[in-house]
Amino acid sequence: MNLLEIEGKRLFIDYGIPVPEGVLSRGGAVSLPFGFPAVVKAQAPTGGRGRAGGVRIVRDKAELESAVREIIGMNIGGHAVTDVLIERKVESRKELYVSIAVDRSKRKPLIIASEVGGMDIESAPEDRIIRDWIDPWVGIQPFMLRRFILGLGLGKESSGQFRAIIQGVWRLFQDMDAELVEINPLIMTDGGRLIAADSKVVIDDDSLFRHEELRRSTAREMTDLESIARDEEIAFVQLEGDIGVIANGAGLTMATLDLLTSSGGKGGAFLDLGGTDDPEKVKCAVLLMAKAKPKVVLLNIFGGITKCDTVASGLLQAYNEGDLDFPIVARIKGVNEDEAVAMLKGSKMKATLSLKEAVKAAVEIASGG
């Protein structure tokens, strides 16, 4: 889950990371507790706000009110802007980059710092990026901090602040189950103060049961059906295609979407049944898929924990209780597959043991063939 900049900065404040003075506005009259110039920033859980015109520097009240009116209502990366953050503009002597992220290749948190802040870190010259990996059982060690301080060329007036900021980022990363905590840029003022001018915080979705204060924010990134699915503990995502996909297991679900695409189809809503063996949950999943109004649903089940006859039973219950006005092509293979095929024989569903046949049939139905 991507937090808004204002949400990330509120966490920064809790962890002792200095941020510019700012206020949140939802439109209307704007009164600032500080003077101009100021920066008006669209609040959207995505990058590219500046390129989209969602970040503007204003020098007086008229410019401020105009910027707020123009930014609110913008669509940035598919997200409608309803709030803007207005901050005191901080003059910088230097802009740094700092982040801690999960490095899955090494199975450790990775800390990155660069003296080239304010730009995509992927574009920074390799010789100006400093990296180190954190042993989660040990944490950030003093020698690591010294290496970063020397590499960034920080003087005495900034080195102590930098240590405190990095330690704050690390505590936030651990406490909030973050996948990424990024400050870009970390501004150094003429007086040597370090201030986090921006925040990017990504929280592991699977940890939200430990962070009830953030669950409300997930609705911002979800469609109505995705919110319903979350409440029913069903993994459900809406895409733009017209072929609904139901599978069991994230890997099988993604592979099914890939196969659909390579066969000329376009996946729409997809639903991961996971490891359920409850016909009632299968029924609820199918009825939820019906609300997405697909042209056809491709069901791809590899029975294991989720037995094939359990899925067939849930499908039949959904047909009996719901008004399903779309065909279902079911590829069911694995534990109790013969029982499942027998149960579905004579129903409105097309059942097959071949995934290739199922995908071909779903694509033909979706295209009107």
GIWO-V468507 format. One record per residue. N is the residue number from 1. RES is the residue in three letters. OMEGA is omega as a letter, one per 30 degrees, with the letter a starting at -180 (none if undefined). Layout:
n: [N;N]
res: [RES;RES]
omega: [OMEGA;OMEGA]
//
This chain:
n: [1;2;3;4;5;6;7;8;9;10;11;12;13;14;15;16;17;18;19;20;21;22;23;24;25;26;27;28;29;30;31;32;33;34;35;36;37;38;39;40;41;42;43;44;45;46;47;48;49;50;51;52;53;54;55;56;57;58;59;60;61;62;63;64;65;66;67;68;69;70;71;72;73;74;75;76;77;78;79;80;81;82;83;84;85;86;87;88;89;90;91;92;93;94;95;96;97;98;99;100;101;102;103;104;105;106;107;108;109;110;111;112;113;114;115;116;117;118;119;120;121;122;123;124;125;126;127;128;129;130;131;132;133;134;135;136;137;138;139;140;141;142;143;144;145;146;147;148;149;150;151;152;153;154;155;156;157;158;159;160;161;162;163;164;165;166;167;168;169;170;171;172;173;174;175;176;177;178;179;180;181;182;183;184;185;186;187;188;189;190;191;192;193;194;195;196;197;198;199;200;201;202;203;204;205;206;207;208;209;210;211;212;213;214;215;216;217;218;219;220;221;222;223;224;225;226;227;228;229;230;231;232;233;234;235;236;237;238;239;240;241;242;243;244;245;246;247;248;249;250;251;252;253;254;255;256;257;258;259;260;261;262;263;264;265;266;267;268;269;270;271;272;273;274;275;276;277;278;279;280;281;282;283;284;285;286;287;288;289;290;291;292;293;294;295;296;297;298;299;300;301;302;303;304;305;306;307;308;309;310;311;312;313;314;315;316;317;318;319;320;321;322;323;324;325;326;327;328;329;330;331;332;333;334;335;336;337;338;339;340;341;342;343;344;345;346;347;348;349;350;351;352;353;354;355;356;357;358;359;360;361;362;363;364;365;366;367;368;369]
res: [MET;ASN;LEU;LEU;GLU;ILE;GLU;GLY;LYS;ARG;LEU;PHE;ILE;ASP;TYR;GLY;ILE;PRO;VAL;PRO;GLU;GLY;VAL;LEU;SER;ARG;GLY;GLY;ALA;VAL;SER;LEU;PRO;PHE;GLY;PHE;PRO;ALA;VAL;VAL;LYS;ALA;GLN;ALA;PRO;THR;GLY;GLY;ARG;GLY;ARG;ALA;GLY;GLY;VAL;ARG;ILE;VAL;ARG;ASP;LYS;ALA;GLU;LEU;GLU;SER;ALA;VAL;ARG;GLU;ILE;ILE;GLY;MET;ASN;ILE;GLY;GLY;HIS;ALA;VAL;THR;ASP;VAL;LEU;ILE;GLU;ARG;LYS;VAL;GLU;SER;ARG;LYS;GLU;LEU;TYR;VAL;SER;ILE;ALA;VAL;ASP;ARG;SER;LYS;ARG;LYS;PRO;LEU;ILE;ILE;ALA;SER;GLU;VAL;GLY;GLY;MET;ASP;ILE;GLU;SER;ALA;PRO;GLU;ASP;ARG;ILE;ILE;ARG;ASP;TRP;ILE;ASP;PRO;TRP;VAL;GLY;ILE;GLN;PRO;PHE;MET;LEU;ARG;ARG;PHE;ILE;LEU;GLY;LEU;GLY;LEU;GLY;LYS;GLU;SER;SER;GLY;GLN;PHE;ARG;ALA;ILE;ILE;GLN;GLY;VAL;TRP;ARG;LEU;PHE;GLN;ASP;MET;ASP;ALA;GLU;LEU;VAL;GLU;ILE;ASN;PRO;LEU;ILE;MET;THR;ASP;GLY;GLY;ARG;LEU;ILE;ALA;ALA;ASP;SER;LYS;VAL;VAL;ILE;ASP;ASP;ASP;SER;LEU;PHE;ARG;HIS;GLU;GLU;LEU;ARG;ARG;SER;THR;ALA;ARG;GLU;MET;THR;ASP;LEU;GLU;SER;ILE;ALA;ARG;ASP;GLU;GLU;ILE;ALA;PHE;VAL;GLN;LEU;GLU;GLY;ASP;ILE;GLY;VAL;ILE;ALA;ASN;GLY;ALA;GLY;LEU;THR;MET;ALA;THR;LEU;ASP;LEU;LEU;THR;SER;SER;GLY;GLY;LYS;GLY;GLY;ALA;PHE;LEU;ASP;LEU;GLY;GLY;THR;ASP;ASP;PRO;GLU;LYS;VAL;LYS;CYS;ALA;VAL;LEU;LEU;MET;ALA;LYS;ALA;LYS;PRO;LYS;VAL;VAL;LEU;LEU;ASN;ILE;PHE;GLY;GLY;ILE;THR;LYS;CYS;ASP;THR;VAL;ALA;SER;GLY;LEU;LEU;GLN;ALA;TYR;ASN;GLU;GLY;ASP;LEU;ASP;PHE;PRO;ILE;VAL;ALA;ARG;ILE;LYS;GLY;VAL;ASN;GLU;ASP;GLU;ALA;VAL;ALA;MET;LEU;LYS;GLY;SER;LYS;MET;LYS;ALA;THR;LEU;SER;LEU;LYS;GLU;ALA;VAL;LYS;ALA;ALA;VAL;GLU;ILE;ALA;SER;GLY;GLY]
omega: [l;l;l;l;a;l;l;a;l;l;l;a;l;a;l;l;a;l;l;l;a;l;l;l;l;a;a;a;a;l;a;l;l;a;l;g;l;l;l;a;l;l;l;a;a;l;l;a;a;l;a;a;a;l;a;l;a;a;l;a;a;l;l;a;l;a;l;l;a;a;l;a;l;l;a;l;l;a;l;a;l;a;l;l;l;a;l;l;a;l;a;l;a;l;a;l;l;l;l;a;l;l;a;a;l;l;l;l;a;l;a;l;l;l;l;l;l;l;l;a;l;a;a;l;a;a;l;l;l;a;l;a;a;l;a;l;a;a;a;a;a;a;l;l;l;l;l;a;l;a;l;l;a;l;a;a;a;a;l;l;a;l;a;a;a;l;l;l;a;l;l;a;a;a;a;l;a;l;l;l;a;l;a;g;l;a;l;a;l;l;l;l;l;a;l;a;l;l;l;a;l;a;l;a;a;l;a;l;l;a;a;a;a;a;l;a;a;a;a;a;a;l;l;l;l;l;l;a;l;a;l;l;l;l;a;l;l;l;a;a;a;l;l;a;l;l;l;a;a;a;l;l;a;l;l;l;l;a;l;a;a;l;l;l;a;a;l;l;l;a;a;l;a;a;a;l;a;l;a;l;l;l;l;a;a;l;l;l;a;a;l;l;l;l;a;l;l;l;a;a;l;a;l;l;l;a;a;a;l;l;l;l;l;l;a;l;a;l;a;a;a;l;a;a;l;l;l;l;a;l;a;a;l;a;l;a;a;l;a;a;l;l;a;a;a;l;l;a;l;a;l;l;a;l;a;l;a;l;a;a;a;l;l;l;a;a;l;a;none]
//
